[in-house]
Amino acid sequence: MLPKPHIVNLPVYQPGKPIEDVKRELGLDEVIKLASNENPYGCSPRVRAAIESELSNISLYPDGSAVELTGLLAKQFGVNTDQIIFGCGSDELIALTARAFFLPEDETVMADQTFSVYKSNADIEGAISIEVPLKDGVHDLDAMLAKIGERTKIVWICNPNNPTGTIVSDQKLTAFLDSVPAHVLVVLDEAYAEYVTDSEYSDGISLLSKYPNLLVLRTFSKIYGLASLRIGYGIGQPKVIKLINQVREPFNTSRIGQAAAKASVADVEFVAECRDKNRSGIHYLNDQFDRLGLDYFPAHGNFIMVDVKTKATEMFHSLLEKGIIVRAGFSVYPTHIRVTVGSAEQNARFITALEQVLSVKQAHV
C-alpha cells in the first residue's frame, strides 16, 4: 500500500492524557485534568433535556444542513444563513478549509507556536507552512504580513492564541486585514472568544461585512462545555462558505450535537457565569504564580501558559504523579506548561501540587 509520500512522517496529534489512563497507570483514585481547556462547570443544565428529547430519533440521520441551529446563530450574530457552516468541532472546519483551498506547493502563513492543527492539515494537502515567531507570546502581524507572497492562500490567526493565551488587539487586527491582499483568506480562530473580557479584543464576526476574505471559526467545545459532542461553526461571506461546503461530508454533525448546541445558545446566563468564574480563576492563579516567582503570559482564554523554570516535560510527569494532568511539549517554550483554569478547588489543588514539585526541585539544586 502506497500512501501520499508527504504524509508518511507526519506527527499524530496528541490530545491531553485521559483521566482513566492516569488512574490506571499510576494507581490513583482521583485525578484532575487541566490539559485540554475543557469547561470545569460542564454544560448548561438545559442540554440534558435537549439530548433526552432527541434519543427517540437516534436511528434517524441528522439534518445535514443544521437548519434550525443555523437560524439561531444567524439571528444571534446578525448574519445571513448562507454565511454559516458547521463542523465536527472547529477542527474539522480547519481541515475542510485546507481541503477546499490548498494545492500542493501553495503557501500558508501562521505563528510558530499556535494551534498545531493548522500546520498538520496544510501538510496533508501538500502546502508549505511559513511559521512566523511570536513576539512576547503574541502574533507578530507585521512580520506575518511580510511573509505573504504570490503563492499564499491562507493566513491563520488564533485569537486568543493557543497555547499562549494572548490576544491581538482590534486595532492591530484591522490594520493587518486592511493590508492583506484580497485573494488571501484570513482564518480567524476564535475558539475561546466567549471567555475574553478585554475591551481591546476584536469581535471577528463584526468585521465580516468589511473584509470578504475573512473566515471566523468558533466552537461549542469550550465555554459551552460540549467538547464530547464535537460541534463547531464557521462564519464568512457566502462565497467562501459555499466553497467549504462543497468538500464537507453530508452528515458531519449529529442530531444530539445540534440539539445540545441549540439549548446552549439559549442559555446566556450559563455562559456569563462561566466567564465570570473563569476570570476569577485567572486572577487566583496569577496571584499564586506571582507569589511563587513564576512568569506567565497574560491569559484571555480559559488557560494560562506559565514558565516553571525547569523542563516542562519533567514538570508534566511530576504533576501527573500527584494526579494533576497539564500540557507540556511546546517546542518554542520548553520550560512552559499550559494549565486549564479549573474550578476553585481544582486550581487550589494544582497550586499545592506545583509548589510541592518546585520545592523538591529547588532542594536538589
C-alpha positions as CSV (number, residue, x, y, z in Angstrom):
1,M,0.0,0.0,0.0
2,L,1.4,3.4,-1.0
3,P,0.1,6.4,0.8
4,K,0.8,10.0,-0.2
5,P,4.6,10.3,0.3
6,H,4.4,13.6,2.2
7,I,2.1,12.1,5.0
8,V,4.3,9.2,5.9
9,N,6.3,11.0,8.6
10,L,3.6,13.4,9.8
11,P,3.2,13.5,13.6
12,V,-0.1,12.3,15.0
13,Y,-2.0,14.9,17.1
14,Q,-1.6,14.1,20.8
15,P,-4.6,15.1,22.9
16,G,-4.5,15.7,26.6
17,K,-3.9,12.5,28.5
18,P,-7.2,10.9,29.6
19,I,-8.1,10.7,33.3
20,E,-8.8,7.0,33.0
21,D,-5.4,6.2,31.7
22,V,-3.7,8.1,34.5
23,K,-5.7,6.4,37.2
24,R,-4.9,3.0,35.7
25,E,-1.2,3.6,35.1
26,L,-0.4,5.3,38.4
27,G,-3.0,3.6,40.6
28,L,-4.6,6.9,41.6
29,D,-8.2,7.2,42.8
30,E,-8.6,10.9,42.0
31,V,-7.2,12.8,39.0
32,I,-7.8,16.4,37.9
33,K,-7.4,17.0,34.1
34,L,-6.3,20.6,33.4
35,A,-4.8,19.8,30.0
36,S,-7.5,20.2,27.3
37,N,-9.2,23.5,28.1
38,E,-12.5,21.9,28.9
39,N,-15.1,23.7,30.9
40,P,-14.9,22.6,34.6
41,Y,-18.5,23.6,35.1
42,G,-19.8,21.2,32.5
43,C,-22.6,22.5,30.2
44,S,-25.9,24.3,30.5
45,P,-28.5,22.3,32.5
46,R,-30.8,22.8,29.5
47,V,-28.6,20.5,27.5
48,R,-29.6,17.3,29.3
49,A,-33.3,17.8,28.4
50,A,-32.4,18.6,24.8
51,I,-30.4,15.4,24.5
52,E,-33.1,13.3,26.1
53,S,-35.7,14.7,23.7
54,E,-33.5,13.5,20.8
55,L,-33.0,9.9,21.9
56,S,-36.2,8.8,20.3
57,N,-34.8,9.9,17.0
58,I,-31.4,8.3,17.3
59,S,-32.0,6.0,14.4
60,L,-32.6,8.9,12.0
61,Y,-29.9,10.8,10.2
62,P,-29.3,14.4,11.4
63,D,-30.2,17.5,9.5
64,G,-27.2,17.7,7.2
65,S,-27.6,21.5,6.9
66,A,-28.4,22.1,10.6
67,V,-31.2,24.5,9.5
68,E,-32.6,25.3,13.0
69,L,-29.2,25.8,14.6
70,T,-28.1,27.9,11.6
71,G,-31.2,30.1,12.0
72,L,-30.5,30.7,15.7
73,L,-26.9,31.7,15.1
74,A,-27.8,33.9,12.1
75,K,-30.2,35.8,14.4
76,Q,-27.7,36.0,17.2
77,F,-24.9,37.4,15.1
78,G,-26.9,39.4,12.6
79,V,-25.7,37.4,9.5
80,N,-27.4,35.5,6.8
81,T,-28.0,31.8,7.0
82,D,-25.8,31.2,3.9
83,Q,-22.8,32.7,5.9
84,I,-22.7,29.8,8.4
85,I,-21.2,26.3,8.2
86,F,-21.0,23.6,10.9
87,G,-18.3,21.0,11.5
88,C,-17.4,18.2,13.8
89,G,-15.7,20.7,16.1
90,S,-13.9,23.7,14.6
91,D,-11.0,21.1,13.9
92,E,-13.0,19.7,11.0
93,L,-13.6,23.2,9.6
94,I,-9.9,23.8,9.6
95,A,-9.4,20.5,7.7
96,L,-12.2,21.4,5.3
97,T,-10.8,24.8,4.6
98,A,-7.4,23.3,3.9
99,R,-9.1,20.8,1.6
100,A,-11.0,23.4,-0.3
101,F,-8.2,25.8,-0.9
102,F,-4.8,24.2,-0.9
103,L,-3.0,22.7,-3.8
104,P,0.5,21.1,-3.4
105,E,3.2,23.8,-3.1
106,D,0.7,26.5,-2.1
107,E,1.9,28.6,0.9
108,T,0.2,29.3,4.2
109,V,1.3,31.7,7.0
110,M,0.8,31.1,10.7
111,A,2.5,31.7,14.1
112,D,5.4,29.4,15.1
113,Q,3.7,28.4,18.3
114,T,-0.1,28.2,17.8
115,F,-2.7,25.5,17.3
116,S,-0.9,22.6,15.6
117,V,-3.9,21.5,13.5
118,Y,-3.3,24.4,11.0
119,K,0.1,23.1,10.0
120,S,-0.9,19.4,10.1
121,N,-3.8,20.0,7.7
122,A,-1.6,22.1,5.4
123,D,1.0,19.3,5.4
124,I,-1.7,16.7,4.5
125,E,-2.7,18.8,1.4
126,G,1.0,19.3,0.5
127,A,1.0,23.0,1.2
128,I,4.1,24.8,2.5
129,S,3.8,26.3,6.0
130,I,5.6,29.5,6.8
131,E,5.8,29.9,10.6
132,V,6.5,33.3,12.0
133,P,7.9,33.7,15.5
134,L,5.6,35.1,18.1
135,K,6.5,38.4,19.7
136,D,6.2,38.2,23.5
137,G,3.8,35.4,23.0
138,V,1.6,37.4,20.6
139,H,1.1,37.1,16.9
140,D,3.5,39.4,15.1
141,L,1.1,40.5,12.4
142,D,3.6,42.9,10.8
143,A,6.1,40.0,10.3
144,M,3.3,37.7,9.1
145,L,2.2,40.3,6.6
146,A,5.7,40.5,5.3
147,K,5.7,36.7,4.6
148,I,2.6,36.8,2.4
149,G,3.6,36.2,-1.2
150,E,2.1,35.3,-4.6
151,R,1.6,31.7,-3.5
152,T,0.0,32.4,-0.2
153,K,-3.5,31.0,0.1
154,I,-4.4,31.2,3.8
155,V,-3.2,33.1,6.9
156,W,-4.2,31.6,10.3
157,I,-4.7,33.8,13.4
158,C,-5.7,32.1,16.6
159,N,-7.2,34.8,18.9
160,P,-6.8,34.2,21.8
161,N,-3.8,32.2,20.8
162,N,-3.5,28.6,21.8
163,P,-1.2,27.8,23.7
164,T,0.0,31.3,24.9
165,G,-3.5,32.7,25.7
166,T,-2.6,36.1,24.3
167,I,-4.8,38.3,22.1
168,V,-4.3,40.5,19.1
169,S,-6.0,43.9,19.6
170,D,-8.8,45.1,17.4
171,Q,-6.6,48.0,16.2
172,K,-3.7,45.7,15.1
173,L,-6.0,43.1,13.6
174,T,-7.9,45.6,11.5
175,A,-4.7,47.2,10.3
176,F,-3.5,43.8,9.3
177,L,-6.7,43.0,7.4
178,D,-6.6,46.3,5.6
179,S,-3.2,45.3,4.2
180,V,-3.8,41.6,3.3
181,P,-4.3,41.0,-0.4
182,A,-7.9,40.3,-1.3
183,H,-7.0,36.9,-2.8
184,V,-5.6,35.6,0.6
185,L,-8.1,34.1,3.0
186,V,-7.6,35.0,6.7
187,V,-8.9,32.4,9.1
188,L,-9.6,33.9,12.5
189,D,-9.9,31.1,15.0
190,E,-11.9,32.4,18.0
191,A,-12.4,29.2,19.9
192,Y,-12.0,31.0,23.2
193,A,-13.8,34.3,22.2
194,E,-16.6,33.9,24.8
195,Y,-14.0,34.0,27.7
196,V,-12.4,37.3,26.7
197,T,-13.2,40.4,28.8
198,D,-10.5,42.8,27.5
199,S,-12.0,45.8,25.7
200,E,-9.3,45.8,23.1
201,Y,-10.3,42.4,21.8
202,S,-11.9,42.2,18.3
203,D,-15.2,40.5,17.7
204,G,-14.2,38.9,14.4
205,I,-17.8,38.4,13.3
206,S,-18.4,42.1,13.3
207,L,-15.6,42.5,10.8
208,L,-17.0,40.2,8.2
209,S,-19.0,42.9,6.3
210,K,-15.8,44.9,5.7
211,Y,-13.4,42.0,4.9
212,P,-14.8,39.5,2.4
213,N,-11.7,37.4,2.7
214,L,-12.2,36.7,6.4
215,L,-13.5,33.5,7.9
216,V,-14.2,33.3,11.6
217,L,-14.2,29.9,13.4
218,R,-15.9,29.3,16.8
219,T,-16.8,26.2,18.8
220,F,-19.3,24.8,21.3
221,S,-16.5,22.7,22.9
222,K,-15.1,25.4,25.2
223,I,-17.3,27.7,27.2
224,Y,-20.5,25.8,26.2
225,G,-19.0,22.6,27.5
226,L,-20.0,20.3,24.6
227,A,-16.5,19.0,23.8
228,S,-17.6,15.4,23.6
229,L,-20.4,16.2,21.1
230,R,-17.9,17.7,18.5
231,I,-19.7,20.7,17.1
232,G,-18.1,24.0,15.8
233,Y,-19.0,26.5,13.3
234,G,-17.6,29.0,10.8
235,I,-19.0,32.3,9.6
236,G,-17.9,34.1,6.5
237,Q,-19.1,35.5,3.2
238,P,-21.5,33.2,1.3
239,K,-18.9,32.6,-1.5
240,V,-16.3,31.3,1.0
241,I,-18.8,29.2,2.9
242,K,-20.1,27.7,-0.3
243,L,-16.6,26.6,-1.3
244,I,-16.0,24.9,2.0
245,N,-19.5,23.3,1.9
246,Q,-18.6,21.7,-1.4
247,V,-16.0,19.5,0.4
248,R,-18.0,18.8,3.5
249,E,-19.3,15.3,4.3
250,P,-23.1,15.1,4.2
251,F,-23.9,14.4,7.9
252,N,-20.9,15.8,9.8
253,T,-22.7,16.9,13.0
254,S,-25.1,14.7,15.0
255,R,-28.7,15.2,16.0
256,I,-27.6,15.2,19.6
257,G,-24.9,17.7,19.0
258,Q,-27.2,20.0,17.2
259,A,-29.9,19.7,19.9
260,A,-27.3,20.4,22.6
261,A,-26.0,23.4,20.7
262,K,-29.4,24.9,20.3
263,A,-30.1,24.6,24.0
264,S,-26.7,26.1,24.8
265,V,-27.2,29.2,22.7
266,A,-30.3,30.0,24.5
267,D,-28.7,29.9,28.0
268,V,-26.8,33.2,28.1
269,E,-26.8,33.2,31.9
270,F,-24.7,30.0,32.0
271,V,-22.1,31.5,29.6
272,A,-21.9,34.7,31.6
273,E,-21.5,32.7,34.9
274,C,-18.7,30.6,33.3
275,R,-16.9,33.7,32.1
276,D,-17.0,35.3,35.5
277,K,-15.8,32.2,37.3
278,N,-13.0,31.8,34.7
279,R,-11.9,35.3,35.2
280,S,-11.8,34.8,39.0
281,G,-9.7,31.6,38.4
282,I,-7.2,33.5,36.3
283,H,-6.8,36.2,39.0
284,Y,-6.2,33.5,41.6
285,L,-3.6,31.6,39.5
286,N,-1.9,34.9,38.5
287,D,-1.6,35.8,42.2
288,Q,-0.2,32.4,43.1
289,F,2.4,32.4,40.2
290,D,3.5,35.9,41.4
291,R,3.9,34.5,44.9
292,L,6.0,31.6,43.5
293,G,8.1,33.9,41.3
294,L,6.9,32.4,38.1
295,D,6.4,34.3,34.8
296,Y,3.3,33.7,32.7
297,F,1.6,35.1,29.6
298,P,-1.5,37.3,30.1
299,A,-4.4,34.9,29.9
300,H,-7.5,35.7,27.9
301,G,-9.0,32.2,27.3
302,N,-9.6,29.5,29.9
303,F,-5.9,28.5,30.3
304,I,-2.6,30.0,31.3
305,M,0.9,29.3,30.0
306,V,3.4,29.6,32.8
307,D,7.2,29.2,32.9
308,V,8.0,26.6,35.6
309,K,11.8,27.3,35.1
310,T,12.5,23.6,34.5
311,K,11.9,21.1,31.7
312,A,8.2,21.2,31.1
313,T,8.1,17.5,30.3
314,E,9.7,16.7,33.7
315,M,7.1,19.0,35.4
316,F,4.3,17.3,33.5
317,H,5.4,13.9,34.8
318,S,5.9,15.2,38.4
319,L,2.4,16.7,38.4
320,L,1.0,13.6,36.8
321,E,2.2,11.5,39.8
322,K,0.2,13.8,42.0
323,G,-2.9,13.3,40.0
324,I,-2.8,16.6,38.0
325,I,-2.8,16.5,34.2
326,V,-1.4,19.6,32.4
327,R,0.0,20.2,29.0
328,A,3.7,20.4,28.0
329,G,5.8,19.8,24.9
330,F,5.8,23.2,23.3
331,S,8.9,23.4,21.2
332,V,9.3,27.2,21.4
333,Y,8.7,27.2,25.1
334,P,10.4,24.1,26.6
335,T,10.1,25.3,30.2
336,H,6.4,26.3,30.0
337,I,3.3,24.3,30.8
338,R,-0.2,25.2,29.8
339,V,-2.8,24.7,32.5
340,T,-6.5,24.9,32.1
341,V,-8.3,27.2,34.6
342,G,-10.4,24.8,36.6
343,S,-12.8,25.2,39.4
344,A,-11.7,27.0,42.6
345,E,-11.0,23.6,44.2
346,Q,-9.1,22.3,41.2
347,N,-7.0,25.5,40.9
348,A,-6.0,25.2,44.6
349,R,-5.1,21.6,44.3
350,F,-3.0,22.4,41.2
351,I,-1.1,25.1,43.0
352,T,-0.5,22.9,46.0
353,A,1.0,20.2,43.8
354,L,3.0,22.7,41.8
355,E,4.5,24.2,44.9
356,Q,5.4,20.8,46.2
357,V,7.2,19.8,43.0
358,L,9.0,23.1,42.8
359,S,10.2,22.8,46.4
360,V,11.6,19.3,45.7
361,K,13.4,20.5,42.6
362,Q,14.8,23.6,44.4
363,A,16.1,21.3,47.2
364,H,18.1,19.3,44.7
365,V,19.7,22.4,43.1
